[in-house]
């Protein structure tokens, strides 16, 4: 069986998805736009797409509850709460 020609986008290639929360990395075919590259375990260079959360760090999949706050929203909330109590 042969694959149909010209059904995938031109930019469809292997991309490393890097989870910033857990450090996990996945090599998956994608059309995601990236600016940086990195070496994979096979020694080849691939584009890298950074993620804030993936199945390797999401509480639903890891069965661990944790707060991921990259924008400082939790700290801002605590500061507002402390000011309102004064």
N, CA, C and O atoms as a printed pandas DataFrame, in Angstrom:
     atom_number atom_name residue_name chain_id  residue_number  x_coord  y_coord  z_coord
0              1         N          UNK        A               1    0.847   -1.175    0.000
1              2        CA          UNK        A               1    0.000    0.000    0.000
2              3         C          UNK        A               1    0.892    1.238    0.000
3              4         O          UNK        A               1    1.833    1.315    0.790
4              5         N          UNK        A               2    0.619    2.185   -0.853
5              6        CA          UNK        A               2    1.408    3.408   -0.917
6              7         C          UNK        A               2    0.593    4.569   -0.363
7              8         O          UNK        A               2   -0.637    4.579   -0.405
8              9         N          UNK        A               3    1.334    5.550    0.161
9             10        CA          UNK        A               3    0.669    6.737    0.700
10            11         C          UNK        A               3    0.285    7.678   -0.436
11            12         O          UNK        A               3    0.936    7.717   -1.480
12            13         N          UNK        A               4   -0.772    8.424   -0.212
13            14        CA          UNK        A               4   -1.179    9.418   -1.196
14            15         C          UNK        A               4   -0.148   10.535   -1.230
15            16         O          UNK        A               4    0.406   10.912   -0.198
16            17         N          UNK        A               5    0.101   11.050   -2.397
17            18        CA          UNK        A               5    1.063   12.134   -2.553
18            19         C          UNK        A               5    0.404   13.474   -2.233
19            20         O          UNK        A               5   -0.798   13.656   -2.425
20            21         N          UNK        A               6    1.213   14.398   -1.743
21            22        CA          UNK        A               6    0.809   15.787   -1.521
22            23         C          UNK        A               6   -0.360   15.959   -0.547
23            24         O          UNK        A               6   -1.174   16.866   -0.721
24            25         N          UNK        A               7   -0.457   15.093    0.485
25            26        CA          UNK        A               7   -1.523   15.286    1.467
26            27         C          UNK        A               7   -1.014   15.950    2.745
27            28         O          UNK        A               7   -1.811   16.475    3.522
28            29         N          UNK        A               8    0.298   15.935    2.974
29            30        CA          UNK        A               8    0.854   16.567    4.163
30            31         C          UNK        A               8    1.341   17.973    3.831
31            32         O          UNK        A               8    1.778   18.228    2.709
32            33         N          UNK        A               9    1.270   18.893    4.802
33            34        CA          UNK        A               9    1.816   20.240    4.572
34            35         C          UNK        A               9    3.317   20.165    4.299
35            36         O          UNK        A               9    3.972   19.193    4.674
36            37         N          UNK        A              10    3.850   21.180    3.653
37            38        CA          UNK        A              10    5.273   21.194    3.304
38            39         C          UNK        A              10    6.163   21.211    4.538
39            40         O          UNK        A              10    7.269   20.672    4.505
40            41         N          UNK        A              11    5.702   21.821    5.623
41            42        CA          UNK        A              11    6.502   21.990    6.829
42            43         C          UNK        A              11    6.350   20.807    7.798
43            44         O          UNK        A              11    6.750   20.929    8.956
44            45         N          UNK        A              12    5.800   19.689    7.376
45            46        CA          UNK        A              12    5.576   18.526    8.233
46            47         C          UNK        A              12    6.893   17.769    8.384
47            48         O          UNK        A              12    7.387   17.160    7.435
48            49         N          UNK        A              13    7.464   17.817    9.619
49            50        CA          UNK        A              13    8.767   17.198    9.863
50            51         C          UNK        A              13    8.863   16.823   11.337
51            52         O          UNK        A              13    8.027   17.258   12.129
52            53         N          UNK        A              14    9.859   16.026   11.727
53            54        CA          UNK        A              14   10.050   15.689   13.146
54            55         C          UNK        A              14   10.433   16.937   13.952
55            56         O          UNK        A              14   11.285   17.719   13.532
56            57         N          UNK        A              15    9.794   17.113   15.110
57            58        CA          UNK        A              15   10.044   18.250   15.996
58            59         C          UNK        A              15   10.197   17.722   17.418
59            60         O          UNK        A              15    9.448   16.840   17.839
60            61         N          UNK        A              16   11.167   18.260   18.159
61            62        CA          UNK        A              16   11.334   17.909   19.571
62            63         C          UNK        A              16   10.427   18.822   20.388
63            64         O          UNK        A              16   10.563   20.044   20.331
64            65         N          UNK        A              17    9.505   18.241   21.144
65            66        CA          UNK        A              17    8.668   18.997   22.065
66            67         C          UNK        A              17    9.290   18.848   23.446
67            68         O          UNK        A              17    9.369   17.739   23.976
68            69         N          UNK        A              18    9.735   19.966   24.035
69            70        CA          UNK        A              18   10.423   19.964   25.322
70            71         C          UNK        A              18    9.512   20.552   26.393
71            72         O          UNK        A              18    9.083   21.701   26.291
72            73         N          UNK        A              19    9.219   19.753   27.425
73            74        CA          UNK        A              19    8.388   20.189   28.550
74            75         C          UNK        A              19    9.275   20.938   29.546
75            76         O          UNK        A              19   10.155   20.333   30.157
76            77         N          UNK        A              20    9.056   22.249   29.718
77            78        CA          UNK        A              20    9.862   23.059   30.621
78            79         C          UNK        A              20    9.638   22.696   32.086
79            80         O          UNK        A              20   10.522   22.917   32.914
80            81         N          UNK        A              21    8.478   22.147   32.419
81            82        CA          UNK        A              21    8.161   21.823   33.810
82            83         C          UNK        A              21    8.868   20.570   34.299
83            84         O          UNK        A              21    9.359   20.526   35.427
84            85         N          UNK        A              22    8.919   19.545   33.444
85            86        CA          UNK        A              22    9.478   18.264   33.882
86            87         C          UNK        A              22   10.814   17.924   33.237
87            88         O          UNK        A              22   11.529   17.046   33.721
88            89         N          UNK        A              23   11.156   18.603   32.160
89            90        CA          UNK        A              23   12.387   18.287   31.450
90            91         C          UNK        A              23   12.226   17.163   30.431
91            92         O          UNK        A              23   13.188   16.794   29.758
92            93         N          UNK        A              24   11.020   16.619   30.315
93            94        CA          UNK        A              24   10.767   15.538   29.362
94            95         C          UNK        A              24   10.808   16.077   27.937
95            96         O          UNK        A              24   10.470   17.235   27.691
96            97         N          UNK        A              25   11.226   15.227   27.002
97            98        CA          UNK        A              25   11.290   15.605   25.594
98            99         C          UNK        A              25   10.669   14.504   24.755
99           100         O          UNK        A              25   10.835   13.319   25.045
100          101         N          UNK        A              26    9.949   14.906   23.708
101          102        CA          UNK        A              26    9.275   13.979   22.804
102          103         C          UNK        A              26    9.629   14.351   21.372
103          104         O          UNK        A              26    9.654   15.535   21.035
104          105         N          UNK        A              27    9.900   13.382   20.535
105          106        CA          UNK        A              27   10.149   13.617   19.108
106          107         C          UNK        A              27    8.907   13.180   18.349
107          108         O          UNK        A              27    8.596   11.991   18.271
108          109         N          UNK        A              28    8.196   14.166   17.785
109          110        CA          UNK        A              28    6.919   13.908   17.122
110          111         C          UNK        A              28    6.896   14.692   15.811
111          112         O          UNK        A              28    7.445   15.791   15.742
112          113         N          UNK        A              29    6.281   14.152   14.790
113          114        CA          UNK        A              29    6.118   14.888   13.534
114          115         C          UNK        A              29    5.088   15.984   13.729
115          116         O          UNK        A              29    4.033   15.760   14.323
116          117         N          UNK        A              30    5.400   17.174   13.225
117          118        CA          UNK        A              30    4.534   18.325   13.449
118          119         C          UNK        A              30    4.817   19.408   12.424
119          120         O          UNK        A              30    5.811   19.356   11.700
120          121         N          UNK        A              31    3.920   20.398   12.374
121          122        CA          UNK        A              31    4.123   21.591   11.554
122          123         C          UNK        A              31    4.377   22.810   12.431
123          124         O          UNK        A              31    4.347   23.935   11.932
124          125         N          UNK        A              32    4.627   22.618   13.727
125          126        CA          UNK        A              32    4.846   23.730   14.661
126          127         C          UNK        A              32    6.035   24.579   14.216
127          128         O          UNK        A              32    7.079   24.059   13.822
128          129         N          UNK        A              33    5.852   25.894   14.287
129          130        CA          UNK        A              33    6.925   26.818   13.909
130          131         C          UNK        A              33    7.892   26.982   15.076
131          132         O          UNK        A              33    7.469   27.212   16.209
132          133         N          UNK        A              34    9.176   26.864   14.802
133          134        CA          UNK        A              34   10.199   26.974   15.841
134          135         C          UNK        A              34   11.349   27.830   15.341
135          136         O          UNK        A              34   11.519   28.031   14.138
136          137         N          UNK        A              35   12.146   28.338   16.301
137          138        CA          UNK        A              35   13.312   29.148   15.944
138          139         C          UNK        A              35   14.615   28.493   16.373
139          140         O          UNK        A              35   15.680   28.840   15.860
140          141         N          UNK        A              36   14.545   27.548   17.310
141          142        CA          UNK        A              36   15.767   26.921   17.801
142          143         C          UNK        A              36   15.809   25.435   17.441
143          144         O          UNK        A              36   14.791   24.830   17.103
144          145         N          UNK        A              37   16.997   24.873   17.521
145          146        CA          UNK        A              37   17.181   23.454   17.236
146          147         C          UNK        A              37   17.990   22.815   18.360
147          148         O          UNK        A              37   18.636   23.502   19.150
148          149         N          UNK        A              38   17.939   21.484   18.415
149          150        CA          UNK        A              38   18.716   20.739   19.414
150          151         C          UNK        A              38   18.983   19.343   18.869
151          152         O          UNK        A              38   18.308   18.879   17.950
152          153         N          UNK        A              39   19.977   18.683   19.449
153          154        CA          UNK        A              39   20.299   17.317   19.039
154          155         C          UNK        A              39   19.420   16.337   19.800
155          156         O          UNK        A              39   19.168   16.503   20.994
156          157         N          UNK        A              40   18.962   15.321   19.096
157          158        CA          UNK        A              40   18.168   14.247   19.678
158          159         C          UNK        A              40   19.103   13.083   19.994
159          160         O          UNK        A              40   20.295   13.159   19.694
160          161         N          UNK        A              41   18.602   12.032   20.578
161          162        CA          UNK        A              41   19.429   10.888   20.977
162          163         C          UNK        A              41   20.065   10.179   19.786
163          164         O          UNK        A              41   21.048    9.457   19.952
164          165         N          UNK        A              42   19.521   10.374   18.594
165          166        CA          UNK        A              42   20.110    9.748   17.405
166          167         C          UNK        A              42   21.256   10.581   16.826
167          168         O          UNK        A              42   21.854   10.199   15.820
168          169         N          UNK        A              43   21.568   11.736   17.471
169          170        CA          UNK        A              43   22.662   12.584   17.028
170          171         C          UNK        A              43   22.282   13.605   15.974
171          172         O          UNK        A              43   23.113   14.434   15.601
172          173         N          UNK        A              44   21.052   13.571   15.484
173          174        CA          UNK        A              44   20.600   14.513   14.461
174          175         C          UNK        A              44   20.017   15.763   15.107
175          176         O          UNK        A              44   19.521   15.721   16.233
176          177         N          UNK        A              45   20.085   16.883   14.374
177          178        CA          UNK        A              45   19.509   18.153   14.823
178          179         C          UNK        A              45   18.054   18.229   14.373
179          180         O          UNK        A              45   17.728   17.922   13.226
180          181         N          UNK        A              46   17.176   18.647   15.303
181          182        CA          UNK        A              46   15.753   18.816   15.012
182          183         C          UNK        A              46   15.286   20.147   15.580
183          184         O          UNK        A              46   15.882   20.656   16.530
184          185         N          UNK        A              47   14.218   20.722   15.007
185          186        CA          UNK        A              47   13.631   21.928   15.592
186          187         C          UNK        A              47   13.073   21.606   16.981
187          188         O          UNK        A              47   12.636   20.482   17.227
188          189         N          UNK        A              48   13.085   22.595   17.892
189          190        CA          UNK        A              48   12.590   22.408   19.251
190          191         C          UNK        A              48   11.417   23.343   19.504
191          192         O          UNK        A              48   11.473   24.529   19.180
192          193         N          UNK        A              49   10.347   22.791   20.090
193          194        CA          UNK        A              49    9.179   23.576   20.496
194          195         C          UNK        A              49    9.029   23.414   22.000
195          196         O          UNK        A              49    8.829   22.300   22.483
196          197         N          UNK        A              50    9.125   24.520   22.755
197          198        CA          UNK        A              50    9.050   24.466   24.215
198          199         C          UNK        A              50    7.607   24.557   24.696
199          200         O          UNK        A              50    6.827   25.385   24.224
200          201         N          UNK        A              51    7.269   23.684   25.651
201          202        CA          UNK        A              51    5.932   23.635   26.236
202          203         C          UNK        A              51    5.997   23.976   27.714
203          204         O          UNK        A              51    6.996   23.686   28.372
204          205         N          UNK        A              52    4.957   24.581   28.242
205          206        CA          UNK        A              52    4.875   24.830   29.675
206          207         C          UNK        A              52    4.434   23.574   30.413
207          208         O          UNK        A              52    4.843   23.343   31.550
208          209         N          UNK        A              53    3.601   22.764   29.769
209          210        CA          UNK        A              53    3.069   21.563   30.412
210          211         C          UNK        A              53    2.765   20.519   29.342
211          212         O          UNK        A              53    2.362   20.861   28.230
212          213         N          UNK        A              54    2.960   19.252   29.679
213          214        CA          UNK        A              54    2.648   18.150   28.768
214          215         C          UNK        A              54    2.133   16.983   29.606
215          216         O          UNK        A              54    1.904   17.130   30.806
216          217         N          UNK        A              55    1.956   15.850   28.988
217          218        CA          UNK        A              55    1.499   14.678   29.734
218          219         C          UNK        A              55    2.529   14.243   30.776
219          220         O          UNK        A              55    2.182   13.546   31.729
220          221         N          UNK        A              56    3.776   14.640   30.610
221          222        CA          UNK        A              56    4.819   14.275   31.577
222          223         C          UNK        A              56    4.746   15.112   32.848
223          224         O          UNK        A              56    5.308   14.723   33.872
224          225         N          UNK        A              57    4.054   16.268   32.802
225          226        CA          UNK        A              57    3.987   17.120   33.985
226          227         C          UNK        A              57    2.562   17.479   34.404
227          228         O          UNK        A              57    2.375   18.070   35.468
228          229         N          UNK        A              58    1.561   17.141   33.604
229          230        CA          UNK        A              58    0.182   17.492   33.929
230          231         C          UNK        A              58   -0.331   16.626   35.082
231          232         O          UNK        A              58   -0.157   15.407   35.056
232          233         N          UNK        A              59   -0.963   17.239   36.099
233          234        CA          UNK        A              59   -1.438   16.471   37.258
234          235         C          UNK        A              59   -2.384   15.325   36.911
235          236         O          UNK        A              59   -2.391   14.311   37.609
236          237         N          UNK        A              60   -3.171   15.456   35.866
237          238        CA          UNK        A              60   -4.082   14.377   35.479
238          239         C          UNK        A              60   -3.317   13.110   35.120
239          240         O          UNK        A              60   -3.744   12.013   35.478
240          241         N          UNK        A              61   -2.204   13.240   34.428
241          242        CA          UNK        A              61   -1.423   12.085   33.988
242          243         C          UNK        A              61   -0.415   11.623   35.034
243          244         O          UNK        A              61   -0.110   10.433   35.114
244          245         N          UNK        A              62    0.104   12.553   35.836
245          246        CA          UNK        A              62    1.129   12.187   36.819
246          247         C          UNK        A              62    0.534   11.806   38.166
247          248         O          UNK        A              62    1.222   11.238   39.015
248          249         N          UNK        A              63   -0.753   12.119   38.364
249          250        CA          UNK        A              63   -1.445   11.838   39.622
250          251         C          UNK        A              63   -0.790   12.574   40.798
251          252         O          UNK        A              63   -0.849   12.108   41.936
252          253         N          UNK        A              64   -0.170   13.719   40.518
253          254        CA          UNK        A              64    0.446   14.545   41.547
254          255         C          UNK        A              64   -0.081   15.962   41.387
255          256         O          UNK        A              64   -0.126   16.503   40.282
256          257         N          UNK        A              65   -0.480   16.556   42.509
257          258        CA          UNK        A              65   -0.976   17.922   42.449
258          259         C          UNK        A              65    0.173   18.889   42.683
259          260         O          UNK        A              65    0.906   18.772   43.665
260          261         N          UNK        A              66    0.326   19.845   41.771
261          262        CA          UNK        A              66    1.335   20.875   41.949
262          263         C          UNK        A              66    0.898   22.126   41.222
263          264         O          UNK        A              66    0.117   22.064   40.272
264          265         N          UNK        A              67    1.403   23.259   41.670
265          266        CA          UNK        A              67    1.059   24.533   41.076
266          267         C          UNK        A              67    2.190   24.963   40.155
267          268         O          UNK        A              67    3.342   25.074   40.576
268          269         N          UNK        A              68    1.848   25.204   38.896
269          270        CA          UNK        A              68    2.821   25.696   37.926
270          271         C          UNK        A              68    2.448   27.140   37.632
271          272         O          UNK        A              68    1.383   27.409   37.075
272          273         N          UNK        A              69    3.313   28.060   38.002
273          274        CA          UNK        A              69    3.025   29.480   37.874
274          275         C          UNK        A              69    4.190   30.179   37.197
275          276         O          UNK        A              69    5.133   30.618   37.856
276          277         N          UNK        A              70    4.120   30.278   35.893
277          278        CA          UNK        A              70    5.225   30.884   35.156
278          279         C          UNK        A              70    5.098   32.395   35.071
279          280         O          UNK        A              70    6.087   33.082   34.816
280          281         N          UNK        A              71    3.900   32.923   35.278
281          282        CA          UNK        A              71    3.697   34.367   35.140
282          283         C          UNK        A              71    3.642   35.085   36.482
283          284         O          UNK        A              71    3.446   36.300   36.505
284          285         N          UNK        A              72    3.808   34.383   37.601
285          286        CA          UNK        A              72    3.794   35.010   38.913
286          287         C          UNK        A              72    2.402   35.355   39.406
287          288         O          UNK        A              72    2.260   36.193   40.297
288          289         N          UNK        A              73    1.369   34.730   38.851
289          290        CA          UNK        A              73   -0.005   35.060   39.222
290          291         C          UNK        A              73   -0.327   34.678   40.658
291          292         O          UNK        A              73   -1.054   35.402   41.339
292          293         N          UNK        A              74    0.195   33.563   41.127
293          294        CA          UNK        A              74   -0.077   33.132   42.498
294          295         C          UNK        A              74    0.516   34.130   43.487
295          296         O          UNK        A              74   -0.135   34.493   44.467
296          297         N          UNK        A              75    1.731   34.572   43.241
297          298        CA          UNK        A              75    2.380   35.549   44.120
298          299         C          UNK        A              75    1.613   36.869   44.131
299          300         O          UNK        A              75    1.442   37.472   45.191
300          301         N          UNK        A              76    1.148   37.326   42.969
301          302        CA          UNK        A              76    0.371   38.559   42.894
302          303         C          UNK        A              76   -0.928   38.421   43.690
303          304         O          UNK        A              76   -1.333   39.348   44.391
304          305         N          UNK        A              77   -1.577   37.258   43.578
305          306        CA          UNK        A              77   -2.809   37.025   44.325
306          307         C          UNK        A              77   -2.550   37.057   45.827
307          308         O          UNK        A              77   -3.318   37.665   46.572
308          309         N          UNK        A              78   -1.490   36.417   46.275
309          310        CA          UNK        A              78   -1.158   36.402   47.703
310          311         C          UNK        A              78   -0.864   37.812   48.210
311          312         O          UNK        A              78   -1.251   38.156   49.327
312          313         N          UNK        A              79   -0.188   38.631   47.408
313          314        CA          UNK        A              79    0.088   40.012   47.793
314          315         C          UNK        A              79   -1.192   40.824   47.916
315          316         O          UNK        A              79   -1.352   41.583   48.872
316          317         N          UNK        A              80   -2.112   40.672   46.954
317          318        CA          UNK        A              80   -3.390   41.381   47.012
318          319         C          UNK        A              80   -4.199   40.931   48.219
319          320         O          UNK        A              80   -4.835   41.750   48.882
320          321         N          UNK        A              81   -4.179   39.650   48.505
321          322        CA          UNK        A              81   -4.925   39.109   49.638
322          323         C          UNK        A              81   -4.363   39.660   50.959
323          324         O          UNK        A              81   -5.120   40.016   51.863
324          325         N          UNK        A              82   -3.048   39.724   51.058
325          326        CA          UNK        A              82   -2.413   40.253   52.274
326          327         C          UNK        A              82   -2.749   41.740   52.457
327          328         O          UNK        A              82   -2.983   42.182   53.582
328          329         N          UNK        A              83   -2.773   42.506   51.376
329          330        CA          UNK        A              83   -3.100   43.927   51.457
330          331         C          UNK        A              83   -4.553   44.137   51.862
331          332         O          UNK        A              83   -4.863   45.060   52.616
332          333         N          UNK        A              84   -5.440   43.289   51.364
333          334        CA          UNK        A              84   -6.867   43.443   51.671
334          335         C          UNK        A              84   -7.182   43.091   53.132
335          336         O          UNK        A              84   -8.173   43.575   53.679
336          337         N          UNK        A              85   -6.359   42.262   53.763
337          338        CA          UNK        A              85   -6.564   41.881   55.166
338          339         C          UNK        A              85   -6.098   42.972   56.123
339          340         O          UNK        A              85   -6.489   42.976   57.290
340          341         N          UNK        A              86   -5.260   43.904   55.640
341          342        CA          UNK        A              86   -4.711   44.972   56.514
342          343         C          UNK        A              86   -5.708   46.053   56.768
343          344         O          UNK        A              86   -5.408   47.015   57.476
